[in-house]
């Protein structure tokens, strides 16, 4: 049925349920699994030169912290994959927006299913679907399995 499943995660507790479900599905179907986490670009909100110079000074620290956070998310997914009997491909994409990256990655890698949580960190107040999930559903031609 499905041969390559893209599992999107931001590392939140809700997203980890999506990772578990996606990896279990991949194991059951003997499908390839790719776990993707996306780090969005830095948004300073500063329009003046002083603001940008402050960002430039702290940018390496920000990038290192962001990469370390992504590594932890992907390490957790790899451990979950080992428990499920799946060795997922792990992918971190930096400086892009989550929804567009999920759609682009699914299409570029030939994924035939996307598994993701109904919402993650940024949309905790949402009752139905998070903004990233809604955008993926609206933009993608690949089936999306949404985990609540």
Secondary structure as GFF3:
##gff-version 3
##sequence-region A 1 148
A	DSSP	beta_strand	4	8	.	.	.	ID=ss1
A	DSSP	alpha_helix	13	29	.	.	.	ID=ss2
A	DSSP	beta_strand	32	39	.	.	.	ID=ss3
A	DSSP	alpha_helix	49	84	.	.	.	ID=ss4
A	DSSP	beta_strand	89	94	.	.	.	ID=ss5
A	DSSP	alpha_helix	98	108	.	.	.	ID=ss6
A	DSSP	beta_strand	113	117	.	.	.	ID=ss7
A	DSSP	three_ten_helix	121	123	.	.	.	ID=ss8
A	DSSP	alpha_helix	131	139	.	.	.	ID=ss9
A	DSSP	beta_strand	144	147	.	.	.	ID=ss10
###
